[in-house]
Amino acid sequence: MKAFYAEEQKRHDPKAFLSSGAAQPNPEMPERVERLLAGALSAGCTIERPRDHGLGPVAAVHTPEYLDFLEHIYTRWQRIDGASAEVIPNIHPIARNGSYPASAVGQAGYHMADTACPISGETWQSALWSAWSAVDAAEAVMSGAPAAYALCRPPGHHAFADVAGGFCFINNSAVAAQVLRRTASRVAILDVDLHHGNGTQGIFYTRPDVLTVSLHADPVRFYPFFWGHADERGEGPGLGYNFNLPLPRKSADAAFLAALEVAFQRIRAFSPDALVVALGLDAFEGDPFGGLSVSTPGFSRIGEAIAKLGLPTVIVQEGGYLCDELGDNLTAFLTGFGGKTR
């Protein structure tokens, strides 16, 4: 299987975020790349550098207002006397249908959902190359590869069309799905991350051409809290094209795989031409976030089960944080999917 990754993706190096109001080291650190690269290589992947695709594929799923903010906010932030080293919001609107602030502080609150996505001088380029890895993986599948892996870092599934959040800036899974739509009439996105893919859901919530399905820890007491509930089914033309499967905390392999079969039933009913897997490895029993309890062999079974859908598949890296088994979990998923032979 081809895997796509650019060294520029490591340059984003956030220092902290707030957890329950307390400053903590940011877990979305560059070392994740080394662990994931090792895991991809162990699965037999060949690593290729993506090409520069410009803003076109990104602008297809994000607003120009938001992309302009991402590109320039760090420089603007540096002009503020006494500002933090990284762009971190300290105020948020309770509604986003009113006026648009002119100040950097106001725009940070408008375009950043939480404190987990600090923006440094390297963030914009890292996020672009992460998205371009997803574009190249999608184009590889469009060219006939049964599957391709995008080692996307920073991750993307919490990024809405005009909001960053949860370590995410550009929604790589959404970018991949939109690229696939060039040749595929219908695309399904299956998100198996510990956390609900709220940004992905938001981007496609009113669209019937992209089915969004997410398995995740029940958000009633878990991030992202306000999205990911079972009654969120889409709106307008997209009603019935969003499917959430929240799982009880600490659900292990059997419960996850049972929910996966329910997800497959919905995906088959949609009859997509291609699939995007938003691959979070943070559902692992030893992940620092500790929300679910999938084992390393469990990831192999998840990969094997998804492969049986028989769809051209783009695998986009989402979460999965530093623990000894991070690379092993990616290897397990890719080899279960068929990474050594596809």
C-alpha positions as CSV (number, residue, x, y, z in Angstrom):
1,M,0.0,0.0,0.0
2,K,1.2,3.5,-0.8
3,A,1.5,5.9,2.2
4,F,1.8,9.7,1.8
5,Y,3.6,12.0,4.2
6,A,5.7,15.2,4.0
7,E,8.3,16.2,6.6
8,E,6.8,19.7,6.8
9,Q,3.9,18.1,8.8
10,K,6.3,17.7,11.8
11,R,7.0,21.4,12.1
12,H,3.7,22.2,13.9
13,D,4.7,21.7,17.5
14,P,2.0,22.9,19.9
15,K,3.1,23.4,23.5
16,A,0.0,23.2,25.7
17,F,-3.8,23.1,25.9
18,L,-6.4,23.4,28.7
19,S,-7.8,20.2,30.2
20,S,-10.5,20.8,32.8
21,G,-9.2,24.3,33.0
22,A,-5.6,23.3,33.8
23,A,-2.7,23.8,31.4
24,Q,-1.3,20.5,30.2
25,P,1.3,19.5,27.6
26,N,-0.3,19.2,24.2
27,P,-0.5,15.5,23.2
28,E,-0.6,16.2,19.5
29,M,3.2,16.3,19.3
30,P,5.6,15.7,16.4
31,E,6.8,12.4,17.9
32,R,3.5,10.9,16.8
33,V,4.8,11.0,13.2
34,E,7.8,8.8,14.0
35,R,5.7,6.2,15.7
36,L,3.2,6.2,12.8
37,L,5.8,6.1,10.1
38,A,7.4,3.0,11.8
39,G,4.0,1.4,12.0
40,A,3.3,2.1,8.3
41,L,6.7,0.7,7.3
42,S,6.2,-2.4,9.4
43,A,2.9,-3.0,7.5
44,G,4.8,-3.0,4.2
45,C,3.8,0.5,3.1
46,T,6.0,2.5,0.7
47,I,6.2,6.2,1.8
48,E,5.8,8.8,-0.9
49,R,5.9,12.6,-0.6
50,P,2.8,14.3,-1.7
51,R,2.9,17.2,-4.2
52,D,1.8,20.8,-3.6
53,H,-1.8,20.9,-4.7
54,G,-2.4,24.6,-3.8
55,L,-5.4,25.8,-2.0
56,G,-8.0,24.3,-4.4
57,P,-8.7,21.0,-2.7
58,V,-8.7,22.7,0.7
59,A,-11.0,25.5,-0.4
60,A,-13.5,23.0,-1.7
61,V,-14.5,22.2,1.9
62,H,-13.4,25.3,3.9
63,T,-14.5,28.9,3.6
64,P,-12.1,31.5,2.2
65,E,-12.6,33.6,5.3
66,Y,-11.4,30.8,7.5
67,L,-8.4,29.9,5.2
68,D,-7.3,33.6,5.2
69,F,-7.5,33.5,9.0
70,L,-5.4,30.4,9.3
71,E,-2.7,31.7,6.9
72,H,-2.3,35.1,8.5
73,I,-3.4,35.0,12.1
74,Y,0.0,34.1,13.6
75,T,1.7,37.2,12.1
76,R,-1.2,39.4,13.2
77,W,-1.0,37.9,16.7
78,Q,2.6,38.8,17.1
79,R,1.7,42.5,16.9
80,I,-0.4,42.3,20.1
81,D,1.5,43.6,23.0
82,G,1.8,40.9,25.7
83,A,0.1,38.2,23.6
84,S,0.8,34.5,24.1
85,A,3.6,32.9,21.9
86,E,0.9,30.8,20.1
87,V,-2.5,31.9,19.0
88,I,-4.9,30.7,21.7
89,P,-8.5,32.0,22.0
90,N,-9.9,33.4,25.2
91,I,-13.4,34.4,24.1
92,H,-16.0,32.7,22.0
93,P,-19.3,33.8,20.6
94,I,-22.4,32.1,21.9
95,A,-23.8,32.4,18.3
96,R,-22.0,32.7,15.0
97,N,-24.7,34.3,12.9
98,G,-23.9,37.9,13.7
99,S,-21.1,40.3,12.8
100,Y,-17.6,39.3,12.1
101,P,-14.9,40.8,14.4
102,A,-12.0,42.7,12.9
103,S,-9.6,42.1,15.7
104,A,-7.2,39.1,15.8
105,V,-8.4,38.2,19.3
106,G,-12.1,38.2,18.2
107,Q,-11.4,36.2,15.1
108,A,-9.4,33.6,17.1
109,G,-12.5,33.1,19.2
110,Y,-14.7,33.0,16.1
111,H,-12.6,30.4,14.2
112,M,-11.2,28.3,17.1
113,A,-13.6,26.1,19.1
114,D,-11.2,25.4,22.0
115,T,-7.7,25.8,23.3
116,A,-6.5,22.4,21.9
117,C,-5.5,23.9,18.5
118,P,-2.8,26.6,19.2
119,I,-1.5,28.2,16.0
120,S,2.3,28.9,15.7
121,G,4.3,30.1,12.8
122,E,4.6,26.6,11.4
123,T,1.0,25.5,11.7
124,W,-0.4,26.7,8.4
125,Q,2.2,24.9,6.3
126,S,2.1,21.8,8.4
127,A,-1.7,21.7,8.0
128,L,-1.5,22.2,4.2
129,W,1.0,19.4,3.7
130,S,-1.2,17.2,5.9
131,A,-4.2,17.9,3.6
132,W,-2.1,17.4,0.5
133,S,-1.1,13.9,1.8
134,A,-4.8,13.2,1.9
135,V,-5.2,14.5,-1.7
136,D,-2.4,12.3,-3.0
137,A,-3.9,9.3,-1.3
138,A,-7.3,10.0,-2.8
139,E,-5.8,10.5,-6.3
140,A,-3.9,7.2,-5.9
141,V,-7.2,5.4,-5.3
142,M,-8.8,7.2,-8.1
143,S,-6.0,6.0,-10.4
144,G,-6.8,2.3,-9.5
145,A,-5.1,1.5,-6.2
146,P,-7.5,-0.5,-4.0
147,A,-6.4,1.5,-1.0
148,A,-3.9,4.2,0.1
149,Y,-2.9,5.6,3.5
150,A,-2.5,9.3,4.3
151,L,-0.3,9.9,7.4
152,C,-2.1,13.2,8.2
153,R,-0.6,15.1,11.0
154,P,-2.0,17.5,12.2
155,P,-5.2,15.5,12.2
156,G,-8.5,17.0,10.8
157,H,-11.8,15.5,11.7
158,H,-12.7,18.2,14.4
159,A,-12.2,21.0,11.9
160,F,-15.5,22.5,10.5
161,A,-15.7,24.5,7.3
162,D,-14.7,27.6,9.2
163,V,-13.6,26.4,12.7
164,A,-10.5,24.7,14.1
165,G,-10.7,22.5,17.2
166,G,-9.5,19.4,18.9
167,F,-5.9,19.6,17.5
168,C,-7.4,20.0,13.9
169,F,-7.2,22.8,11.4
170,I,-7.9,21.4,7.9
171,N,-10.3,18.5,7.6
172,N,-8.2,16.0,5.8
173,S,-10.9,13.3,5.6
174,A,-13.4,15.8,4.1
175,V,-10.7,17.0,1.6
176,A,-10.1,13.3,0.6
177,A,-13.9,12.7,0.2
178,Q,-14.3,15.8,-1.9
179,V,-11.4,14.8,-4.2
180,L,-13.0,11.3,-4.6
181,R,-16.2,13.0,-5.6
182,R,-14.5,14.0,-8.9
183,T,-15.1,10.5,-10.1
184,A,-17.3,8.9,-7.5
185,S,-21.1,9.7,-7.4
186,R,-21.3,8.9,-3.7
187,V,-18.6,8.7,-1.0
188,A,-18.9,7.3,2.5
189,I,-16.8,8.4,5.4
190,L,-16.4,6.0,8.3
191,D,-14.8,7.5,11.4
192,V,-13.5,5.1,13.9
193,D,-11.7,7.6,16.1
194,L,-12.3,7.7,19.9
195,H,-13.8,11.1,19.5
196,H,-16.8,12.0,17.3
197,G,-15.8,13.5,14.0
198,N,-17.9,16.7,14.6
199,G,-16.1,18.8,11.9
200,T,-16.6,16.1,9.2
201,Q,-20.3,15.8,10.2
202,G,-20.7,19.6,10.1
203,I,-19.1,19.9,6.6
204,F,-21.4,17.4,5.0
205,Y,-24.5,17.7,7.3
206,T,-26.8,19.1,4.5
207,R,-25.4,17.0,1.7
208,P,-26.8,13.7,0.3
209,D,-23.7,12.8,-1.8
210,V,-21.4,12.0,1.2
211,L,-22.6,9.7,4.0
212,T,-20.9,10.3,7.3
213,V,-20.8,7.5,9.9
214,S,-19.0,7.8,13.2
215,L,-18.2,5.2,16.0
216,H,-17.0,7.0,19.1
217,A,-17.2,7.3,22.9
218,D,-20.6,8.6,24.0
219,P,-20.2,12.4,24.0
220,V,-22.7,12.9,26.8
221,R,-19.6,13.0,29.1
222,F,-16.8,13.1,26.6
223,Y,-15.3,15.4,24.0
224,P,-16.7,16.9,21.8
225,F,-19.8,17.0,24.1
226,F,-22.1,19.0,21.8
227,W,-22.0,16.7,18.8
228,G,-22.0,13.0,18.1
229,H,-25.4,12.0,19.6
230,A,-27.5,9.4,17.9
231,D,-30.3,11.8,17.0
232,E,-28.1,13.9,14.7
233,R,-29.2,12.6,11.3
234,G,-28.5,15.5,8.9
235,E,-30.5,18.4,7.7
236,G,-32.4,19.4,4.6
237,P,-31.2,17.4,1.6
238,G,-28.7,15.7,4.0
239,L,-31.4,14.3,6.4
240,G,-30.7,10.6,6.8
241,Y,-27.1,10.9,5.5
242,N,-25.4,11.2,8.9
243,F,-25.2,8.2,11.3
244,N,-23.7,8.3,14.8
245,L,-23.0,5.3,16.9
246,P,-22.0,6.5,20.4
247,L,-20.4,3.7,22.5
248,P,-20.3,3.4,26.3
249,R,-17.0,4.4,27.9
250,K,-14.4,1.6,28.0
251,S,-16.2,-0.4,25.3
252,A,-13.8,-3.1,24.1
253,D,-13.3,-5.1,20.9
254,A,-16.6,-7.0,20.9
255,A,-18.7,-4.0,21.4
256,F,-16.7,-1.9,18.8
257,L,-16.9,-4.7,16.2
258,A,-20.6,-5.2,16.8
259,A,-21.2,-1.4,16.2
260,L,-19.0,-1.6,13.1
261,E,-21.4,-4.2,11.6
262,V,-24.3,-1.7,12.2
263,A,-22.2,0.9,10.4
264,F,-21.6,-1.4,7.5
265,Q,-25.3,-2.0,7.1
266,R,-25.9,1.7,6.7
267,I,-22.9,2.1,4.3
268,R,-24.1,-0.8,2.1
269,A,-27.6,0.8,2.0
270,F,-25.9,4.0,0.7
271,S,-24.0,2.0,-2.0
272,P,-21.0,4.3,-2.2
273,D,-18.4,4.2,-5.0
274,A,-15.6,4.9,-2.6
275,L,-14.8,5.0,1.1
276,V,-12.8,7.3,3.4
277,V,-11.7,5.7,6.7
278,A,-11.0,8.4,9.3
279,L,-8.6,6.2,11.3
280,G,-8.2,7.2,15.0
281,L,-6.0,4.9,17.0
282,D,-7.0,6.6,20.3
283,A,-9.8,4.0,20.8
284,F,-6.9,1.9,22.1
285,E,-7.1,0.6,25.6
286,G,-3.8,2.1,26.5
287,D,-4.2,5.5,24.8
288,P,-3.7,8.5,27.1
289,F,-7.3,9.7,26.6
290,G,-8.6,6.3,27.9
291,G,-12.1,6.5,26.5
292,L,-12.5,3.1,24.9
293,S,-10.7,-0.2,25.2
294,V,-9.9,-1.6,21.8
295,S,-6.9,-3.9,21.8
296,T,-4.0,-4.2,19.3
297,P,-5.5,-7.4,17.8
298,G,-8.8,-5.6,17.8
299,F,-7.4,-3.0,15.3
300,S,-6.4,-5.9,13.0
301,R,-10.0,-7.2,13.1
302,I,-11.4,-3.7,12.5
303,G,-9.1,-3.3,9.4
304,E,-10.0,-6.8,8.2
305,A,-13.7,-6.1,8.6
306,I,-13.6,-2.8,6.7
307,A,-11.6,-4.3,3.9
308,K,-14.5,-6.8,3.3
309,L,-16.7,-3.9,2.2
310,G,-14.6,-4.2,-1.0
311,L,-14.6,-0.5,-1.7
312,P,-11.8,1.7,-3.0
313,T,-10.5,3.1,0.3
314,V,-8.6,6.1,1.4
315,I,-7.3,5.7,5.0
316,V,-6.7,9.1,6.6
317,Q,-4.9,9.3,10.0
318,E,-6.8,11.1,12.7
319,G,-6.1,10.6,16.4
320,G,-3.9,8.2,18.4
321,Y,-1.5,9.6,20.9
322,L,1.8,8.7,22.4
323,C,2.0,5.2,24.0
324,D,4.3,2.3,23.4
325,E,1.8,0.5,21.1
326,L,0.9,3.5,18.8
327,G,2.9,2.2,15.8
328,D,1.9,-1.4,16.5
329,N,-1.8,-0.4,16.4
330,L,-1.3,1.2,13.0
331,T,0.6,-1.9,11.7
332,A,-2.2,-4.1,13.0
333,F,-4.9,-2.1,11.3
334,L,-3.1,-1.9,7.9
335,T,-2.1,-5.5,7.9
336,G,-5.6,-6.5,8.9
337,F,-6.9,-4.4,6.1
338,G,-4.4,-6.1,3.7
339,G,-1.5,-3.7,3.8
340,K,1.1,-6.3,2.9
341,T,-0.6,-7.4,-0.2
342,R,-2.7,-4.5,-1.5
